[in-house]
Amino acid sequence: MRRWIIRALIGAGIVVLVAIGAVGTLIMFPHLLARENLTVVSWGDAYQQAQTVAFFHPFVDRTGIDLDGTIYGGGLDEIRNQVTSGEVLWDVVDLDLADAFAACDEGLLERLDPAMLPLGANGEDAATDFVPGAVGSCWVGTVVYSQVIVYAPDALSGALNDAPQSAADFFDLEAFPGSRALRDSGPEHNLPFALLADGAAPSEIYRLLETEEGIARAFAKLDSLGDTLLWWRRPNEPIDMLSRGDVVMSTALNGRAFEAQIQNADLAALWDGQLYGLDVFGVPKGTPARERAMEFVAFASSPLPLAHMASRVPYGPARRSASALVEDNPITGIPMLPFLPTAPENFQNALLIDPEWWAENGAALRAAWDAWRAR
């Protein structure tokens, strides 16, 4: 289309001497012509299907801007290649928060003005309506996923208490006897969890992990599990371990816990002490559709579209005011709010896995973790 336009202008004799230089530039670099559509890149499967219904179609209907949905496998290589070459073909990319932080730090994303973000559902300022970590220099959060505690109620039928009520119960072997499982992924998901279970408030966790005393406290809490502790790596493993009776409690990804619960598995989730991450939208540096991309990001991160997204997949809206707008799943009829990380009753003792903090402080903790795991 771009080349056809240029040929038509030349054929009609419209190009005059003053414009020859500009036209030559466009012929050599056709990507500099502003596109009339947007390319939004995401993760595919049910997640992108929910985005299509909640974000993509409503945005097209509202603006008349055509939107192309593309699937990728994560990481920064393709974004880096496009930005470095100047051939930026992706306009908006769905990133996990760690990649967004790294891409922003590397200069691969456009800077975002928080003033462009719409108010919350009840008129709240966007700065306070978004959960911590959701708005950065180069990104805006859309959904929250988390690590939660999952347990098998039948396996705990002989326990002193009916059901665990807090993260502290995960470590209470007397009240809730049986094996536990933790994610074998390093300190990020385990040291903060141990401190939360030991009574530290979310606001204290990272400060504690900057001290020798805090680190020792976290490892001591993990040591208290002794030989009851098992490990998982693949997302499906905690559910399988619980179903087989290998463990009575495990940490798990909330999406996998949701899938197991709606399939009538004998499992329940405990939200206290959840560690959460974010998926965010970023705009690759140099896209010729920058203004339209920013318009899409502002629309997709407003409360109602986020609520529509959360009504379809078990990931919490990144804005607090969106929770009240979440409806039952339109296909299954399942009430979704109780399964969402950011539901008010689930989010009271939640902690962000902060990529900026881990980038600055993680090396020493990972070395200490490796030494502890090698014992």
C-alpha positions as CSV (number, residue, x, y, z in Angstrom):
1,M,0.0,0.0,0.0
2,R,2.8,2.4,0.9
3,R,4.7,1.8,-2.4
4,W,1.4,2.1,-4.4
5,I,0.8,5.5,-2.9
6,I,4.3,6.7,-3.7
7,R,4.1,5.4,-7.3
8,A,0.7,7.0,-7.8
9,L,2.0,10.4,-6.6
10,I,5.0,10.2,-8.9
11,G,2.9,9.1,-11.8
12,A,0.5,12.0,-11.4
13,G,3.3,14.5,-11.4
14,I,2.5,15.8,-8.0
15,V,6.0,15.4,-6.6
16,V,7.8,18.7,-7.0
17,L,11.5,19.4,-6.6
18,V,11.1,20.5,-3.0
19,A,9.6,17.1,-2.1
20,I,12.1,14.9,-4.0
21,G,14.4,14.5,-1.0
22,A,11.5,13.5,1.4
23,V,10.0,11.1,-1.1
24,G,13.4,9.5,-1.7
25,T,13.7,9.0,2.0
26,L,10.3,7.3,2.2
27,I,11.1,5.1,-0.8
28,M,14.4,4.0,0.9
29,F,12.7,3.6,4.4
30,P,9.0,2.8,3.8
31,H,8.5,2.0,7.5
32,L,8.7,5.7,8.2
33,L,5.3,6.2,6.7
34,A,2.7,6.2,9.5
35,R,0.6,3.1,9.5
36,E,-3.1,3.2,9.6
37,N,-3.3,0.1,11.9
38,L,-1.8,-1.2,15.1
39,T,0.1,-4.4,15.7
40,V,-0.4,-5.6,19.3
41,V,1.8,-8.5,20.3
42,S,0.8,-10.9,23.1
43,W,0.9,-14.5,24.3
44,G,-1.8,-16.3,22.4
45,D,-4.2,-19.0,23.6
46,A,-7.0,-18.2,26.0
47,Y,-5.2,-15.2,27.3
48,Q,-5.0,-13.4,24.0
49,Q,-8.6,-14.6,23.1
50,A,-9.7,-12.8,26.3
51,Q,-7.8,-9.7,25.3
52,T,-9.4,-9.8,21.8
53,V,-12.9,-9.6,23.4
54,A,-12.0,-7.2,26.2
55,F,-9.5,-4.9,24.5
56,F,-9.1,-5.3,20.8
57,H,-12.6,-5.4,19.4
58,P,-13.9,-2.6,21.6
59,F,-10.9,-0.4,20.7
60,V,-11.5,-1.0,17.0
61,D,-15.2,-0.2,17.4
62,R,-14.4,2.9,19.3
63,T,-11.7,4.4,17.1
64,G,-12.0,2.7,13.7
65,I,-8.3,1.9,13.8
66,D,-7.6,-1.6,12.5
67,L,-5.7,-3.8,14.9
68,D,-3.6,-6.9,14.1
69,G,-2.9,-9.4,16.9
70,T,0.4,-11.2,16.8
71,I,1.8,-13.9,19.0
72,Y,5.3,-14.1,20.4
73,G,7.1,-16.2,23.0
74,G,8.4,-13.5,25.3
75,G,11.9,-12.1,25.8
76,L,13.4,-8.9,24.3
77,D,15.4,-10.2,21.3
78,E,12.8,-9.3,18.6
79,I,12.1,-5.9,20.2
80,R,15.8,-5.2,20.4
81,N,16.3,-6.2,16.7
82,Q,13.5,-4.0,15.5
83,V,14.5,-0.9,17.6
84,T,18.2,-1.3,16.6
85,S,17.4,-1.7,12.9
86,G,14.9,1.1,12.8
87,E,12.3,-1.3,11.3
88,V,9.8,-1.2,14.2
89,L,6.8,-3.3,13.2
90,W,5.4,-4.0,16.6
91,D,3.4,-1.1,18.1
92,V,2.3,-2.5,21.5
93,V,3.8,-5.5,23.3
94,D,2.4,-7.4,26.3
95,L,5.5,-8.0,28.6
96,D,6.0,-9.5,32.0
97,L,7.2,-6.9,34.4
98,A,10.8,-8.1,34.6
99,D,11.1,-7.8,30.8
100,A,9.4,-4.4,30.8
101,F,11.9,-3.1,33.4
102,A,14.9,-4.5,31.5
103,A,13.6,-3.1,28.2
104,C,12.9,0.3,29.7
105,D,16.4,0.4,31.2
106,E,17.9,-0.5,27.8
107,G,16.0,2.2,26.0
108,L,13.8,-0.2,24.0
109,L,10.5,1.3,25.0
110,E,8.8,4.7,24.6
111,R,8.4,6.8,27.7
112,L,4.8,7.0,29.0
113,D,3.1,10.0,30.5
114,P,1.0,8.8,33.5
115,A,-1.3,11.8,32.9
116,M,-2.7,10.0,29.8
117,L,-4.2,7.3,32.0
118,P,-7.9,7.6,32.7
119,L,-9.4,8.0,36.1
120,G,-10.6,5.0,38.1
121,A,-14.2,3.8,38.0
122,N,-15.2,6.1,40.9
123,G,-13.1,9.0,39.8
124,E,-9.9,7.9,41.6
125,D,-6.6,9.2,40.3
126,A,-4.8,6.6,38.2
127,A,-1.7,6.9,40.4
128,T,-3.6,5.4,43.4
129,D,-6.0,3.2,41.5
130,F,-3.3,1.0,40.0
131,V,-1.6,-1.6,42.3
132,P,2.0,-1.1,43.2
133,G,4.4,-1.7,40.3
134,A,1.7,-1.4,37.6
135,V,2.7,2.0,36.3
136,G,6.4,2.6,35.3
137,S,8.3,5.0,33.1
138,C,7.7,2.8,30.1
139,W,4.8,0.5,31.0
140,V,1.3,0.2,32.2
141,G,0.0,-2.9,33.9
142,T,-3.1,-4.8,32.9
143,V,-3.3,-8.1,34.8
144,V,-1.9,-9.5,38.0
145,Y,-1.0,-13.2,38.5
146,S,0.5,-14.6,41.7
147,Q,1.9,-17.4,43.7
148,V,-0.5,-18.7,46.3
149,I,-0.8,-21.5,48.8
150,V,-2.8,-24.5,47.6
151,Y,-3.9,-27.3,49.9
152,A,-5.9,-30.5,50.0
153,P,-8.7,-30.2,52.6
154,D,-9.2,-34.0,52.8
155,A,-5.5,-34.5,53.4
156,L,-5.8,-32.2,56.4
157,S,-8.9,-33.7,57.9
158,G,-6.9,-35.0,60.8
159,A,-5.2,-31.7,61.5
160,L,-5.8,-29.8,64.7
161,N,-7.5,-27.0,62.8
162,D,-10.1,-27.4,60.0
163,A,-8.1,-25.4,57.3
164,P,-5.1,-23.2,57.1
165,Q,-5.9,-19.5,57.5
166,S,-2.6,-17.8,56.9
167,A,0.9,-18.2,55.4
168,A,2.1,-19.0,58.9
169,D,0.1,-22.2,58.8
170,F,2.2,-23.4,55.8
171,F,5.1,-23.7,58.3
172,D,3.1,-25.1,61.2
173,L,3.9,-28.8,61.1
174,E,2.2,-29.5,64.4
175,A,-1.2,-28.1,63.6
176,F,-1.0,-29.2,59.9
177,P,1.2,-32.3,59.7
178,G,2.4,-33.5,56.3
179,S,4.9,-32.6,53.5
180,R,5.1,-29.2,51.8
181,A,6.3,-28.2,48.4
182,L,8.0,-24.9,47.3
183,R,9.0,-23.6,43.9
184,D,12.6,-24.5,43.0
185,S,13.2,-21.2,41.2
186,G,15.6,-19.3,43.4
187,P,15.1,-16.9,46.2
188,E,12.6,-14.5,44.6
189,H,9.6,-16.7,45.4
190,N,10.8,-18.2,48.6
191,L,12.7,-15.8,50.8
192,P,9.9,-13.1,50.8
193,F,7.3,-15.9,51.3
194,A,9.2,-17.2,54.3
195,L,9.4,-13.7,55.9
196,L,5.7,-13.1,55.2
197,A,4.9,-16.3,56.9
198,D,7.1,-15.3,59.8
199,G,5.0,-12.3,60.5
200,A,6.7,-9.5,58.5
201,A,4.5,-7.0,56.8
202,P,4.8,-6.7,53.0
203,S,6.2,-3.2,53.4
204,E,9.1,-4.6,55.5
205,I,10.2,-7.5,53.3
206,Y,12.7,-5.9,51.0
207,R,14.2,-3.8,53.7
208,L,14.7,-7.0,55.8
209,L,16.3,-8.8,52.8
210,E,18.9,-6.1,52.7
211,T,20.2,-7.1,56.1
212,E,22.1,-10.2,57.3
213,E,19.5,-10.6,60.1
214,G,16.6,-10.6,57.7
215,I,18.2,-13.1,55.4
216,A,19.1,-15.4,58.3
217,R,15.5,-15.1,59.5
218,A,14.1,-16.2,56.1
219,F,16.4,-19.2,55.8
220,A,15.6,-20.2,59.4
221,K,12.0,-20.2,58.5
222,L,12.6,-22.5,55.6
223,D,14.8,-24.7,57.7
224,S,11.9,-25.2,60.1
225,L,10.2,-27.4,57.4
226,G,13.0,-29.9,57.7
227,D,12.7,-33.1,55.6
228,T,9.0,-32.4,54.9
229,L,10.0,-30.0,52.2
230,L,9.8,-31.1,48.5
231,W,10.3,-29.0,45.4
232,W,8.5,-28.3,42.1
233,R,9.6,-26.7,38.9
234,R,6.9,-27.1,36.3
235,P,3.6,-25.2,36.8
236,N,1.5,-28.4,36.8
237,E,3.6,-30.2,39.4
238,P,2.1,-28.7,42.6
239,I,-1.4,-29.8,41.5
240,D,-0.2,-33.3,40.7
241,M,1.7,-33.6,44.0
242,L,-1.4,-32.6,45.9
243,S,-3.6,-34.9,43.9
244,R,-1.3,-37.8,44.5
245,G,-1.0,-37.1,48.2
246,D,2.7,-36.4,48.0
247,V,2.1,-33.1,49.9
248,V,-0.7,-31.5,51.9
249,M,0.3,-27.9,51.0
250,S,2.2,-26.3,48.2
251,T,2.8,-23.0,46.6
252,A,1.4,-22.8,43.1
253,L,0.5,-20.4,40.3
254,N,-3.0,-19.0,40.9
255,G,-4.0,-19.8,37.3
256,R,-3.2,-23.5,37.8
257,A,-5.0,-23.5,41.1
258,F,-8.1,-22.0,39.4
259,E,-8.1,-24.7,36.7
260,A,-7.9,-27.4,39.3
261,Q,-10.6,-26.0,41.4
262,I,-13.1,-25.6,38.6
263,Q,-12.4,-29.2,37.6
264,N,-13.7,-30.3,41.0
265,A,-10.3,-31.3,42.3
266,D,-10.2,-31.6,46.1
267,L,-8.1,-28.4,46.4
268,A,-8.5,-25.0,47.9
269,A,-6.4,-21.8,47.6
270,L,-5.1,-19.6,50.4
271,W,-4.3,-16.0,49.4
272,D,-2.5,-14.8,52.5
273,G,1.2,-14.0,51.6
274,Q,0.7,-14.1,47.9
275,L,3.6,-12.9,45.7
276,Y,2.4,-11.2,42.6
277,G,3.7,-10.3,39.2
278,L,2.3,-8.2,36.4
279,D,1.7,-8.3,32.7
280,V,2.1,-4.9,31.2
281,F,1.8,-3.1,27.9
282,G,4.9,-1.3,26.5
283,V,5.4,0.6,23.2
284,P,8.6,-0.2,21.3
285,K,10.8,2.8,20.8
286,G,10.5,4.3,17.3
287,T,7.1,2.9,16.2
288,P,5.6,5.1,13.6
289,A,2.2,4.5,15.2
290,R,3.2,5.9,18.6
291,E,0.2,8.1,19.2
292,R,-2.3,5.4,18.3
293,A,-0.3,2.9,20.4
294,M,-0.6,5.2,23.4
295,E,-4.3,5.7,22.8
296,F,-4.7,1.9,22.8
297,V,-2.6,1.5,26.0
298,A,-4.7,4.1,27.8
299,F,-8.0,2.4,26.7
300,A,-6.9,-1.1,27.5
301,S,-5.7,-0.2,31.0
302,S,-8.9,1.6,31.9
303,P,-11.2,-0.1,34.5
304,L,-14.0,-1.5,32.3
305,P,-11.8,-3.3,29.8
306,L,-9.7,-4.7,32.6
307,A,-12.8,-6.0,34.3
308,H,-13.9,-7.6,31.1
309,M,-10.6,-9.3,30.8
310,A,-10.7,-10.6,34.4
311,S,-14.2,-11.9,33.8
312,R,-12.7,-14.4,31.3
313,V,-9.3,-15.4,32.8
314,P,-8.3,-15.8,36.4
315,Y,-5.9,-12.9,36.5
316,G,-6.7,-9.8,38.5
317,P,-7.2,-6.4,37.0
318,A,-4.2,-4.1,37.7
319,R,-6.6,-1.3,38.8
320,R,-8.4,-1.6,42.2
321,S,-11.6,0.1,41.0
322,A,-12.0,-2.6,38.3
323,S,-12.7,-5.3,40.8
324,A,-16.2,-4.1,41.4
325,L,-16.9,-4.3,37.6
326,V,-15.8,-8.0,37.2
327,E,-18.7,-10.2,36.2
328,D,-19.3,-14.0,36.0
329,N,-17.5,-15.7,33.2
330,P,-19.8,-15.2,30.2
331,I,-19.1,-18.8,28.9
332,T,-19.0,-20.9,32.1
333,G,-21.0,-18.8,34.4
334,I,-18.3,-19.1,37.1
335,P,-18.1,-16.1,39.5
336,M,-14.6,-14.9,38.8
337,L,-13.9,-12.3,41.5
338,P,-13.2,-14.9,44.3
339,F,-10.4,-16.4,42.1
340,L,-8.6,-13.1,41.3
341,P,-5.4,-12.0,43.0
342,T,-6.5,-8.4,43.2
343,A,-10.0,-9.1,44.7
344,P,-10.0,-6.9,47.8
345,E,-10.3,-9.8,50.2
346,N,-7.4,-11.7,48.5
347,F,-5.0,-8.8,48.1
348,Q,-4.6,-7.7,51.7
349,N,-1.2,-9.2,52.4
350,A,0.2,-9.4,48.9
351,L,3.8,-8.5,47.9
352,L,5.1,-7.5,44.5
353,I,8.0,-9.5,43.1
354,D,9.9,-6.3,42.3
355,P,12.3,-6.7,39.4
356,E,14.1,-3.4,40.1
357,W,14.9,-4.4,43.6
358,W,16.1,-7.9,42.5
359,A,18.2,-6.3,39.7
360,E,20.0,-4.3,42.4
361,N,20.2,-6.8,45.2
362,G,19.6,-10.2,43.8
363,A,23.1,-11.4,43.0
364,A,24.2,-11.9,46.6
365,L,20.9,-13.5,47.6
366,R,21.0,-15.9,44.6
367,A,24.5,-17.0,45.7
368,A,23.3,-17.5,49.3
369,W,20.3,-19.4,47.9
370,D,22.5,-21.7,45.8
371,A,24.7,-22.5,48.8
372,W,21.7,-23.2,51.0
373,R,20.1,-25.5,48.3
374,A,23.4,-27.4,47.9
375,R,23.6,-28.4,51.5
